[in-house]
Amino acid sequence: MDTIGQTWAVDFGVDTPLGAGPFVATIRFDSTSKAVIVVTKGPGTLQGLTQDITYTSTRLRPCQYAITWHEPKTGAYVTQVEDFTARRVYDNILYGTKFFHMTGKLSRVR
């Protein structure tokens, strides 16, 4: 991926399956398989949650990737399509026994 060494913010909006209120997270890509996710604004107790993740990435087309990971602290399994041209993300999440979908706006953190 071309994002190694970069941090990106994802704004999922104010009405997500995880609760009301803003939900914004950053993902910092440290290598081709390691990243750090930080919830900068979150519903409930999620705000401030920081997780080191190991991910796999598949290039779907230029500037679009499907990445998958398991979150060690929440136990969630995530498949995220990152479309850097459209600046959007599309998440499918298995959180406990619940499966849901979220979309968000993607922006580069400088």
Phi and psi restraints in degrees (range 20) as a CNS / XPLOR table:
assign (resid 1 and name C) (resid 2 and name N)
       (resid 2 and name CA) (resid 2 and name C) 1.0 -83.9 20.0 2
assign (resid 2 and name N) (resid 2 and name CA)
       (resid 2 and name C) (resid 3 and name N) 1.0 5.1 20.0 2
assign (resid 2 and name C) (resid 3 and name N)
       (resid 3 and name CA) (resid 3 and name C) 1.0 -96.8 20.0 2
assign (resid 3 and name N) (resid 3 and name CA)
       (resid 3 and name C) (resid 4 and name N) 1.0 3.0 20.0 2
assign (resid 3 and name C) (resid 4 and name N)
       (resid 4 and name CA) (resid 4 and name C) 1.0 -59.0 20.0 2
assign (resid 4 and name N) (resid 4 and name CA)
       (resid 4 and name C) (resid 5 and name N) 1.0 129.7 20.0 2
assign (resid 4 and name C) (resid 5 and name N)
       (resid 5 and name CA) (resid 5 and name C) 1.0 85.9 20.0 2
assign (resid 5 and name N) (resid 5 and name CA)
       (resid 5 and name C) (resid 6 and name N) 1.0 0.0 20.0 2
assign (resid 5 and name C) (resid 6 and name N)
       (resid 6 and name CA) (resid 6 and name C) 1.0 -106.6 20.0 2
assign (resid 6 and name N) (resid 6 and name CA)
       (resid 6 and name C) (resid 7 and name N) 1.0 156.1 20.0 2
assign (resid 6 and name C) (resid 7 and name N)
       (resid 7 and name CA) (resid 7 and name C) 1.0 -119.0 20.0 2
assign (resid 7 and name N) (resid 7 and name CA)
       (resid 7 and name C) (resid 8 and name N) 1.0 133.9 20.0 2
assign (resid 7 and name C) (resid 8 and name N)
       (resid 8 and name CA) (resid 8 and name C) 1.0 -124.3 20.0 2
assign (resid 8 and name N) (resid 8 and name CA)
       (resid 8 and name C) (resid 9 and name N) 1.0 143.9 20.0 2
assign (resid 8 and name C) (resid 9 and name N)
       (resid 9 and name CA) (resid 9 and name C) 1.0 -104.0 20.0 2
assign (resid 9 and name N) (resid 9 and name CA)
       (resid 9 and name C) (resid 10 and name N) 1.0 143.1 20.0 2
assign (resid 9 and name C) (resid 10 and name N)
       (resid 10 and name CA) (resid 10 and name C) 1.0 -122.5 20.0 2
assign (resid 10 and name N) (resid 10 and name CA)
       (resid 10 and name C) (resid 11 and name N) 1.0 122.5 20.0 2
assign (resid 10 and name C) (resid 11 and name N)
       (resid 11 and name CA) (resid 11 and name C) 1.0 -107.0 20.0 2
assign (resid 11 and name N) (resid 11 and name CA)
       (resid 11 and name C) (resid 12 and name N) 1.0 109.2 20.0 2
assign (resid 11 and name C) (resid 12 and name N)
       (resid 12 and name CA) (resid 12 and name C) 1.0 -88.1 20.0 2
assign (resid 12 and name N) (resid 12 and name CA)
       (resid 12 and name C) (resid 13 and name N) 1.0 -0.9 20.0 2
assign (resid 12 and name C) (resid 13 and name N)
       (resid 13 and name CA) (resid 13 and name C) 1.0 91.4 20.0 2
assign (resid 13 and name N) (resid 13 and name CA)
       (resid 13 and name C) (resid 14 and name N) 1.0 -161.4 20.0 2
assign (resid 13 and name C) (resid 14 and name N)
       (resid 14 and name CA) (resid 14 and name C) 1.0 -110.1 20.0 2
assign (resid 14 and name N) (resid 14 and name CA)
       (resid 14 and name C) (resid 15 and name N) 1.0 -7.4 20.0 2
assign (resid 14 and name C) (resid 15 and name N)
       (resid 15 and name CA) (resid 15 and name C) 1.0 -130.2 20.0 2
assign (resid 15 and name N) (resid 15 and name CA)
       (resid 15 and name C) (resid 16 and name N) 1.0 88.2 20.0 2
assign (resid 15 and name C) (resid 16 and name N)
       (resid 16 and name CA) (resid 16 and name C) 1.0 -114.2 20.0 2
assign (resid 16 and name N) (resid 16 and name CA)
       (resid 16 and name C) (resid 17 and name N) 1.0 166.2 20.0 2
assign (resid 16 and name C) (resid 17 and name N)
       (resid 17 and name CA) (resid 17 and name C) 1.0 -63.6 20.0 2
assign (resid 17 and name N) (resid 17 and name CA)
       (resid 17 and name C) (resid 18 and name N) 1.0 -13.3 20.0 2
assign (resid 17 and name C) (resid 18 and name N)
       (resid 18 and name CA) (resid 18 and name C) 1.0 -89.0 20.0 2
assign (resid 18 and name N) (resid 18 and name CA)
       (resid 18 and name C) (resid 19 and name N) 1.0 -6.1 20.0 2
assign (resid 18 and name C) (resid 19 and name N)
       (resid 19 and name CA) (resid 19 and name C) 1.0 136.4 20.0 2
assign (resid 19 and name N) (resid 19 and name CA)
       (resid 19 and name C) (resid 20 and name N) 1.0 170.3 20.0 2
assign (resid 19 and name C) (resid 20 and name N)
       (resid 20 and name CA) (resid 20 and name C) 1.0 -78.4 20.0 2
assign (resid 20 and name N) (resid 20 and name CA)
       (resid 20 and name C) (resid 21 and name N) 1.0 159.5 20.0 2
assign (resid 20 and name C) (resid 21 and name N)
       (resid 21 and name CA) (resid 21 and name C) 1.0 103.8 20.0 2
assign (resid 21 and name N) (resid 21 and name CA)
       (resid 21 and name C) (resid 22 and name N) 1.0 165.8 20.0 2
assign (resid 21 and name C) (resid 22 and name N)
       (resid 22 and name CA) (resid 22 and name C) 1.0 -65.6 20.0 2
assign (resid 22 and name N) (resid 22 and name CA)
       (resid 22 and name C) (resid 23 and name N) 1.0 146.9 20.0 2
assign (resid 22 and name C) (resid 23 and name N)
       (resid 23 and name CA) (resid 23 and name C) 1.0 -134.2 20.0 2
assign (resid 23 and name N) (resid 23 and name CA)
       (resid 23 and name C) (resid 24 and name N) 1.0 107.3 20.0 2
assign (resid 23 and name C) (resid 24 and name N)
       (resid 24 and name CA) (resid 24 and name C) 1.0 -130.0 20.0 2
assign (resid 24 and name N) (resid 24 and name CA)
       (resid 24 and name C) (resid 25 and name N) 1.0 134.3 20.0 2
assign (resid 24 and name C) (resid 25 and name N)
       (resid 25 and name CA) (resid 25 and name C) 1.0 -135.5 20.0 2
assign (resid 25 and name N) (resid 25 and name CA)
       (resid 25 and name C) (resid 26 and name N) 1.0 154.4 20.0 2
assign (resid 25 and name C) (resid 26 and name N)
       (resid 26 and name CA) (resid 26 and name C) 1.0 -112.5 20.0 2
assign (resid 26 and name N) (resid 26 and name CA)
       (resid 26 and name C) (resid 27 and name N) 1.0 151.6 20.0 2
assign (resid 26 and name C) (resid 27 and name N)
       (resid 27 and name CA) (resid 27 and name C) 1.0 -130.4 20.0 2
assign (resid 27 and name N) (resid 27 and name CA)
       (resid 27 and name C) (resid 28 and name N) 1.0 121.1 20.0 2
assign (resid 27 and name C) (resid 28 and name N)
       (resid 28 and name CA) (resid 28 and name C) 1.0 -106.2 20.0 2
assign (resid 28 and name N) (resid 28 and name CA)
       (resid 28 and name C) (resid 29 and name N) 1.0 119.0 20.0 2
assign (resid 28 and name C) (resid 29 and name N)
       (resid 29 and name CA) (resid 29 and name C) 1.0 -88.5 20.0 2
assign (resid 29 and name N) (resid 29 and name CA)
       (resid 29 and name C) (resid 30 and name N) 1.0 107.5 20.0 2
assign (resid 29 and name C) (resid 30 and name N)
       (resid 30 and name CA) (resid 30 and name C) 1.0 -87.1 20.0 2
assign (resid 30 and name N) (resid 30 and name CA)
       (resid 30 and name C) (resid 31 and name N) 1.0 -28.6 20.0 2
assign (resid 30 and name C) (resid 31 and name N)
       (resid 31 and name CA) (resid 31 and name C) 1.0 -157.4 20.0 2
assign (resid 31 and name N) (resid 31 and name CA)
       (resid 31 and name C) (resid 32 and name N) 1.0 -172.1 20.0 2
assign (resid 31 and name C) (resid 32 and name N)
       (resid 32 and name CA) (resid 32 and name C) 1.0 -73.8 20.0 2
assign (resid 32 and name N) (resid 32 and name CA)
       (resid 32 and name C) (resid 33 and name N) 1.0 -3.8 20.0 2
assign (resid 32 and name C) (resid 33 and name N)
       (resid 33 and name CA) (resid 33 and name C) 1.0 -142.0 20.0 2
assign (resid 33 and name N) (resid 33 and name CA)
       (resid 33 and name C) (resid 34 and name N) 1.0 -2.3 20.0 2
assign (resid 33 and name C) (resid 34 and name N)
       (resid 34 and name CA) (resid 34 and name C) 1.0 -123.4 20.0 2
assign (resid 34 and name N) (resid 34 and name CA)
       (resid 34 and name C) (resid 35 and name N) 1.0 139.0 20.0 2
assign (resid 34 and name C) (resid 35 and name N)
       (resid 35 and name CA) (resid 35 and name C) 1.0 -149.8 20.0 2
assign (resid 35 and name N) (resid 35 and name CA)
       (resid 35 and name C) (resid 36 and name N) 1.0 165.5 20.0 2
assign (resid 35 and name C) (resid 36 and name N)
       (resid 36 and name CA) (resid 36 and name C) 1.0 -124.9 20.0 2
assign (resid 36 and name N) (resid 36 and name CA)
       (resid 36 and name C) (resid 37 and name N) 1.0 128.7 20.0 2
assign (resid 36 and name C) (resid 37 and name N)
       (resid 37 and name CA) (resid 37 and name C) 1.0 -109.5 20.0 2
assign (resid 37 and name N) (resid 37 and name CA)
       (resid 37 and name C) (resid 38 and name N) 1.0 132.0 20.0 2
assign (resid 37 and name C) (resid 38 and name N)
       (resid 38 and name CA) (resid 38 and name C) 1.0 -128.8 20.0 2
assign (resid 38 and name N) (resid 38 and name CA)
       (resid 38 and name C) (resid 39 and name N) 1.0 126.5 20.0 2
assign (resid 38 and name C) (resid 39 and name N)
       (resid 39 and name CA) (resid 39 and name C) 1.0 -84.5 20.0 2
assign (resid 39 and name N) (resid 39 and name CA)
       (resid 39 and name C) (resid 40 and name N) 1.0 108.6 20.0 2
assign (resid 39 and name C) (resid 40 and name N)
       (resid 40 and name CA) (resid 40 and name C) 1.0 -87.4 20.0 2
assign (resid 40 and name N) (resid 40 and name CA)
       (resid 40 and name C) (resid 41 and name N) 1.0 -28.2 20.0 2
assign (resid 40 and name C) (resid 41 and name N)
       (resid 41 and name CA) (resid 41 and name C) 1.0 -140.4 20.0 2
assign (resid 41 and name N) (resid 41 and name CA)
       (resid 41 and name C) (resid 42 and name N) 1.0 127.7 20.0 2
assign (resid 41 and name C) (resid 42 and name N)
       (resid 42 and name CA) (resid 42 and name C) 1.0 -152.3 20.0 2
assign (resid 42 and name N) (resid 42 and name CA)
       (resid 42 and name C) (resid 43 and name N) 1.0 155.6 20.0 2
assign (resid 42 and name C) (resid 43 and name N)
       (resid 43 and name CA) (resid 43 and name C) 1.0 -73.1 20.0 2
assign (resid 43 and name N) (resid 43 and name CA)
       (resid 43 and name C) (resid 44 and name N) 1.0 148.0 20.0 2
assign (resid 43 and name C) (resid 44 and name N)
       (resid 44 and name CA) (resid 44 and name C) 1.0 59.1 20.0 2
assign (resid 44 and name N) (resid 44 and name CA)
       (resid 44 and name C) (resid 45 and name N) 1.0 -133.1 20.0 2
assign (resid 44 and name C) (resid 45 and name N)
       (resid 45 and name CA) (resid 45 and name C) 1.0 -90.9 20.0 2
assign (resid 45 and name N) (resid 45 and name CA)
       (resid 45 and name C) (resid 46 and name N) 1.0 8.3 20.0 2
assign (resid 45 and name C) (resid 46 and name N)
       (resid 46 and name CA) (resid 46 and name C) 1.0 -75.0 20.0 2
assign (resid 46 and name N) (resid 46 and name CA)
       (resid 46 and name C) (resid 47 and name N) 1.0 -27.2 20.0 2
assign (resid 46 and name C) (resid 47 and name N)
       (resid 47 and name CA) (resid 47 and name C) 1.0 -58.2 20.0 2
assign (resid 47 and name N) (resid 47 and name CA)
       (resid 47 and name C) (resid 48 and name N) 1.0 131.4 20.0 2
assign (resid 47 and name C) (resid 48 and name N)
       (resid 48 and name CA) (resid 48 and name C) 1.0 89.0 20.0 2
assign (resid 48 and name N) (resid 48 and name CA)
       (resid 48 and name C) (resid 49 and name N) 1.0 -10.0 20.0 2
assign (resid 48 and name C) (resid 49 and name N)
       (resid 49 and name CA) (resid 49 and name C) 1.0 -62.3 20.0 2
assign (resid 49 and name N) (resid 49 and name CA)
       (resid 49 and name C) (resid 50 and name N) 1.0 126.8 20.0 2
assign (resid 49 and name C) (resid 50 and name N)
       (resid 50 and name CA) (resid 50 and name C) 1.0 -121.9 20.0 2
assign (resid 50 and name N) (resid 50 and name CA)
       (resid 50 and name C) (resid 51 and name N) 1.0 131.6 20.0 2
assign (resid 50 and name C) (resid 51 and name N)
       (resid 51 and name CA) (resid 51 and name C) 1.0 -137.0 20.0 2
assign (resid 51 and name N) (resid 51 and name CA)
       (resid 51 and name C) (resid 52 and name N) 1.0 131.8 20.0 2
assign (resid 51 and name C) (resid 52 and name N)
       (resid 52 and name CA) (resid 52 and name C) 1.0 -86.0 20.0 2
assign (resid 52 and name N) (resid 52 and name CA)
       (resid 52 and name C) (resid 53 and name N) 1.0 127.5 20.0 2
assign (resid 52 and name C) (resid 53 and name N)
       (resid 53 and name CA) (resid 53 and name C) 1.0 -123.7 20.0 2
assign (resid 53 and name N) (resid 53 and name CA)
       (resid 53 and name C) (resid 54 and name N) 1.0 155.7 20.0 2
assign (resid 53 and name C) (resid 54 and name N)
       (resid 54 and name CA) (resid 54 and name C) 1.0 -110.1 20.0 2
assign (resid 54 and name N) (resid 54 and name CA)
       (resid 54 and name C) (resid 55 and name N) 1.0 126.1 20.0 2
assign (resid 54 and name C) (resid 55 and name N)
       (resid 55 and name CA) (resid 55 and name C) 1.0 -126.0 20.0 2
assign (resid 55 and name N) (resid 55 and name CA)
       (resid 55 and name C) (resid 56 and name N) 1.0 161.1 20.0 2
assign (resid 55 and name C) (resid 56 and name N)
       (resid 56 and name CA) (resid 56 and name C) 1.0 -117.9 20.0 2
assign (resid 56 and name N) (resid 56 and name CA)
       (resid 56 and name C) (resid 57 and name N) 1.0 149.4 20.0 2
assign (resid 56 and name C) (resid 57 and name N)
       (resid 57 and name CA) (resid 57 and name C) 1.0 -131.6 20.0 2
assign (resid 57 and name N) (resid 57 and name CA)
       (resid 57 and name C) (resid 58 and name N) 1.0 138.6 20.0 2
assign (resid 57 and name C) (resid 58 and name N)
       (resid 58 and name CA) (resid 58 and name C) 1.0 -127.6 20.0 2
assign (resid 58 and name N) (resid 58 and name CA)
       (resid 58 and name C) (resid 59 and name N) 1.0 124.9 20.0 2
assign (resid 58 and name C) (resid 59 and name N)
       (resid 59 and name CA) (resid 59 and name C) 1.0 -77.2 20.0 2
assign (resid 59 and name N) (resid 59 and name CA)
       (resid 59 and name C) (resid 60 and name N) 1.0 123.6 20.0 2
assign (resid 59 and name C) (resid 60 and name N)
       (resid 60 and name CA) (resid 60 and name C) 1.0 -91.2 20.0 2
assign (resid 60 and name N) (resid 60 and name CA)
       (resid 60 and name C) (resid 61 and name N) 1.0 -38.5 20.0 2
assign (resid 60 and name C) (resid 61 and name N)
       (resid 61 and name CA) (resid 61 and name C) 1.0 -165.9 20.0 2
assign (resid 61 and name N) (resid 61 and name CA)
       (resid 61 and name C) (resid 62 and name N) 1.0 175.8 20.0 2
assign (resid 61 and name C) (resid 62 and name N)
       (resid 62 and name CA) (resid 62 and name C) 1.0 -54.1 20.0 2
assign (resid 62 and name N) (resid 62 and name CA)
       (resid 62 and name C) (resid 63 and name N) 1.0 128.8 20.0 2
assign (resid 62 and name C) (resid 63 and name N)
       (resid 63 and name CA) (resid 63 and name C) 1.0 67.5 20.0 2
assign (resid 63 and name N) (resid 63 and name CA)
       (resid 63 and name C) (resid 64 and name N) 1.0 18.8 20.0 2
assign (resid 63 and name C) (resid 64 and name N)
       (resid 64 and name CA) (resid 64 and name C) 1.0 -137.3 20.0 2
assign (resid 64 and name N) (resid 64 and name CA)
       (resid 64 and name C) (resid 65 and name N) 1.0 128.6 20.0 2
assign (resid 64 and name C) (resid 65 and name N)
       (resid 65 and name CA) (resid 65 and name C) 1.0 -134.7 20.0 2
assign (resid 65 and name N) (resid 65 and name CA)
       (resid 65 and name C) (resid 66 and name N) 1.0 148.5 20.0 2
assign (resid 65 and name C) (resid 66 and name N)
       (resid 66 and name CA) (resid 66 and name C) 1.0 -107.0 20.0 2
assign (resid 66 and name N) (resid 66 and name CA)
       (resid 66 and name C) (resid 67 and name N) 1.0 123.4 20.0 2
assign (resid 66 and name C) (resid 67 and name N)
       (resid 67 and name CA) (resid 67 and name C) 1.0 -123.0 20.0 2
assign (resid 67 and name N) (resid 67 and name CA)
       (resid 67 and name C) (resid 68 and name N) 1.0 147.4 20.0 2
assign (resid 67 and name C) (resid 68 and name N)
       (resid 68 and name CA) (resid 68 and name C) 1.0 -129.9 20.0 2
assign (resid 68 and name N) (resid 68 and name CA)
       (resid 68 and name C) (resid 69 and name N) 1.0 146.8 20.0 2
assign (resid 68 and name C) (resid 69 and name N)
       (resid 69 and name CA) (resid 69 and name C) 1.0 -159.7 20.0 2
assign (resid 69 and name N) (resid 69 and name CA)
       (resid 69 and name C) (resid 70 and name N) 1.0 165.5 20.0 2
assign (resid 69 and name C) (resid 70 and name N)
       (resid 70 and name CA) (resid 70 and name C) 1.0 -115.3 20.0 2
assign (resid 70 and name N) (resid 70 and name CA)
       (resid 70 and name C) (resid 71 and name N) 1.0 132.8 20.0 2
assign (resid 70 and name C) (resid 71 and name N)
       (resid 71 and name CA) (resid 71 and name C) 1.0 -92.4 20.0 2
assign (resid 71 and name N) (resid 71 and name CA)
       (resid 71 and name C) (resid 72 and name N) 1.0 114.8 20.0 2
assign (resid 71 and name C) (resid 72 and name N)
       (resid 72 and name CA) (resid 72 and name C) 1.0 -65.0 20.0 2
assign (resid 72 and name N) (resid 72 and name CA)
       (resid 72 and name C) (resid 73 and name N) 1.0 -31.2 20.0 2
assign (resid 72 and name C) (resid 73 and name N)
       (resid 73 and name CA) (resid 73 and name C) 1.0 -83.9 20.0 2
assign (resid 73 and name N) (resid 73 and name CA)
       (resid 73 and name C) (resid 74 and name N) 1.0 -40.2 20.0 2
assign (resid 73 and name C) (resid 74 and name N)
       (resid 74 and name CA) (resid 74 and name C) 1.0 -90.6 20.0 2
assign (resid 74 and name N) (resid 74 and name CA)
       (resid 74 and name C) (resid 75 and name N) 1.0 -22.1 20.0 2
assign (resid 74 and name C) (resid 75 and name N)
       (resid 75 and name CA) (resid 75 and name C) 1.0 82.4 20.0 2
assign (resid 75 and name N) (resid 75 and name CA)
       (resid 75 and name C) (resid 76 and name N) 1.0 1.6 20.0 2
assign (resid 75 and name C) (resid 76 and name N)
       (resid 76 and name CA) (resid 76 and name C) 1.0 -72.4 20.0 2
assign (resid 76 and name N) (resid 76 and name CA)
       (resid 76 and name C) (resid 77 and name N) 1.0 148.0 20.0 2
assign (resid 76 and name C) (resid 77 and name N)
       (resid 77 and name CA) (resid 77 and name C) 1.0 -110.8 20.0 2
assign (resid 77 and name N) (resid 77 and name CA)
       (resid 77 and name C) (resid 78 and name N) 1.0 129.2 20.0 2
assign (resid 77 and name C) (resid 78 and name N)
       (resid 78 and name CA) (resid 78 and name C) 1.0 -127.7 20.0 2
assign (resid 78 and name N) (resid 78 and name CA)
       (resid 78 and name C) (resid 79 and name N) 1.0 135.3 20.0 2
assign (resid 78 and name C) (resid 79 and name N)
       (resid 79 and name CA) (resid 79 and name C) 1.0 -118.3 20.0 2
assign (resid 79 and name N) (resid 79 and name CA)
       (resid 79 and name C) (resid 80 and name N) 1.0 122.0 20.0 2
assign (resid 79 and name C) (resid 80 and name N)
       (resid 80 and name CA) (resid 80 and name C) 1.0 -124.9 20.0 2
assign (resid 80 and name N) (resid 80 and name CA)
       (resid 80 and name C) (resid 81 and name N) 1.0 127.7 20.0 2
assign (resid 80 and name C) (resid 81 and name N)
       (resid 81 and name CA) (resid 81 and name C) 1.0 -96.6 20.0 2
assign (resid 81 and name N) (resid 81 and name CA)
       (resid 81 and name C) (resid 82 and name N) 1.0 121.2 20.0 2
assign (resid 81 and name C) (resid 82 and name N)
       (resid 82 and name CA) (resid 82 and name C) 1.0 -107.0 20.0 2
assign (resid 82 and name N) (resid 82 and name CA)
       (resid 82 and name C) (resid 83 and name N) 1.0 116.8 20.0 2
assign (resid 82 and name C) (resid 83 and name N)
       (resid 83 and name CA) (resid 83 and name C) 1.0 -109.5 20.0 2
assign (resid 83 and name N) (resid 83 and name CA)
       (resid 83 and name C) (resid 84 and name N) 1.0 98.5 20.0 2
assign (resid 83 and name C) (resid 84 and name N)
       (resid 84 and name CA) (resid 84 and name C) 1.0 -74.2 20.0 2
assign (resid 84 and name N) (resid 84 and name CA)
       (resid 84 and name C) (resid 85 and name N) 1.0 -21.4 20.0 2
assign (resid 84 and name C) (resid 85 and name N)
       (resid 85 and name CA) (resid 85 and name C) 1.0 -74.3 20.0 2
assign (resid 85 and name N) (resid 85 and name CA)
       (resid 85 and name C) (resid 86 and name N) 1.0 -47.4 20.0 2
assign (resid 85 and name C) (resid 86 and name N)
       (resid 86 and name CA) (resid 86 and name C) 1.0 -82.5 20.0 2
assign (resid 86 and name N) (resid 86 and name CA)
       (resid 86 and name C) (resid 87 and name N) 1.0 -10.8 20.0 2
assign (resid 86 and name C) (resid 87 and name N)
       (resid 87 and name CA) (resid 87 and name C) 1.0 57.6 20.0 2
assign (resid 87 and name N) (resid 87 and name CA)
       (resid 87 and name C) (resid 88 and name N) 1.0 48.7 20.0 2
assign (resid 87 and name C) (resid 88 and name N)
       (resid 88 and name CA) (resid 88 and name C) 1.0 -134.4 20.0 2
assign (resid 88 and name N) (resid 88 and name CA)
       (resid 88 and name C) (resid 89 and name N) 1.0 153.8 20.0 2
assign (resid 88 and name C) (resid 89 and name N)
       (resid 89 and name CA) (resid 89 and name C) 1.0 -125.7 20.0 2
assign (resid 89 and name N) (resid 89 and name CA)
       (resid 89 and name C) (resid 90 and name N) 1.0 151.2 20.0 2
assign (resid 89 and name C) (resid 90 and name N)
       (resid 90 and name CA) (resid 90 and name C) 1.0 -132.4 20.0 2
assign (resid 90 and name N) (resid 90 and name CA)
       (resid 90 and name C) (resid 91 and name N) 1.0 114.2 20.0 2
assign (resid 90 and name C) (resid 91 and name N)
       (resid 91 and name CA) (resid 91 and name C) 1.0 -109.6 20.0 2
assign (resid 91 and name N) (resid 91 and name CA)
       (resid 91 and name C) (resid 92 and name N) 1.0 139.6 20.0 2
assign (resid 91 and name C) (resid 92 and name N)
       (resid 92 and name CA) (resid 92 and name C) 1.0 -119.0 20.0 2
assign (resid 92 and name N) (resid 92 and name CA)
       (resid 92 and name C) (resid 93 and name N) 1.0 124.7 20.0 2
assign (resid 92 and name C) (resid 93 and name N)
       (resid 93 and name CA) (resid 93 and name C) 1.0 -129.1 20.0 2
assign (resid 93 and name N) (resid 93 and name CA)
       (resid 93 and name C) (resid 94 and name N) 1.0 132.7 20.0 2
assign (resid 93 and name C) (resid 94 and name N)
       (resid 94 and name CA) (resid 94 and name C) 1.0 -107.6 20.0 2
assign (resid 94 and name N) (resid 94 and name CA)
       (resid 94 and name C) (resid 95 and name N) 1.0 111.7 20.0 2
assign (resid 94 and name C) (resid 95 and name N)
       (resid 95 and name CA) (resid 95 and name C) 1.0 -123.3 20.0 2
assign (resid 95 and name N) (resid 95 and name CA)
       (resid 95 and name C) (resid 96 and name N) 1.0 101.9 20.0 2
assign (resid 95 and name C) (resid 96 and name N)
       (resid 96 and name CA) (resid 96 and name C) 1.0 67.7 20.0 2
assign (resid 96 and name N) (resid 96 and name CA)
       (resid 96 and name C) (resid 97 and name N) 1.0 -121.7 20.0 2
assign (resid 96 and name C) (resid 97 and name N)
       (resid 97 and name CA) (resid 97 and name C) 1.0 -102.6 20.0 2
assign (resid 97 and name N) (resid 97 and name CA)
       (resid 97 and name C) (resid 98 and name N) 1.0 8.1 20.0 2
assign (resid 97 and name C) (resid 98 and name N)
       (resid 98 and name CA) (resid 98 and name C) 1.0 -104.4 20.0 2
assign (resid 98 and name N) (resid 98 and name CA)
       (resid 98 and name C) (resid 99 and name N) 1.0 137.8 20.0 2
assign (resid 98 and name C) (resid 99 and name N)
       (resid 99 and name CA) (resid 99 and name C) 1.0 -118.1 20.0 2
assign (resid 99 and name N) (resid 99 and name CA)
       (resid 99 and name C) (resid 100 and name N) 1.0 128.6 20.0 2
assign (resid 99 and name C) (resid 100 and name N)
       (resid 100 and name CA) (resid 100 and name C) 1.0 -148.9 20.0 2
assign (resid 100 and name N) (resid 100 and name CA)
       (resid 100 and name C) (resid 101 and name N) 1.0 170.0 20.0 2
assign (resid 100 and name C) (resid 101 and name N)
       (resid 101 and name CA) (resid 101 and name C) 1.0 -123.2 20.0 2
assign (resid 101 and name N) (resid 101 and name CA)
       (resid 101 and name C) (resid 102 and name N) 1.0 140.2 20.0 2
assign (resid 101 and name C) (resid 102 and name N)
       (resid 102 and name CA) (resid 102 and name C) 1.0 -138.0 20.0 2
assign (resid 102 and name N) (resid 102 and name CA)
       (resid 102 and name C) (resid 103 and name N) 1.0 150.0 20.0 2
assign (resid 102 and name C) (resid 103 and name N)
       (resid 103 and name CA) (resid 103 and name C) 1.0 -124.8 20.0 2
assign (resid 103 and name N) (resid 103 and name CA)
       (resid 103 and name C) (resid 104 and name N) 1.0 153.9 20.0 2
assign (resid 103 and name C) (resid 104 and name N)
       (resid 104 and name CA) (resid 104 and name C) 1.0 -154.1 20.0 2
assign (resid 104 and name N) (resid 104 and name CA)
       (resid 104 and name C) (resid 105 and name N) 1.0 168.6 20.0 2
assign (resid 104 and name C) (resid 105 and name N)
       (resid 105 and name CA) (resid 105 and name C) 1.0 -91.6 20.0 2
assign (resid 105 and name N) (resid 105 and name CA)
       (resid 105 and name C) (resid 106 and name N) 1.0 137.6 20.0 2
assign (resid 105 and name C) (resid 106 and name N)
       (resid 106 and name CA) (resid 106 and name C) 1.0 -110.1 20.0 2
assign (resid 106 and name N) (resid 106 and name CA)
       (resid 106 and name C) (resid 107 and name N) 1.0 130.2 20.0 2
assign (resid 106 and name C) (resid 107 and name N)
       (resid 107 and name CA) (resid 107 and name C) 1.0 -143.7 20.0 2
assign (resid 107 and name N) (resid 107 and name CA)
       (resid 107 and name C) (resid 108 and name N) 1.0 147.0 20.0 2
assign (resid 107 and name C) (resid 108 and name N)
       (resid 108 and name CA) (resid 108 and name C) 1.0 -77.3 20.0 2
assign (resid 108 and name N) (resid 108 and name CA)
       (resid 108 and name C) (resid 109 and name N) 1.0 135.5 20.0 2
assign (resid 108 and name C) (resid 109 and name N)
       (resid 109 and name CA) (resid 109 and name C) 1.0 -97.8 20.0 2
assign (resid 109 and name N) (resid 109 and name CA)
       (resid 109 and name C) (resid 110 and name N) 1.0 124.9 20.0 2
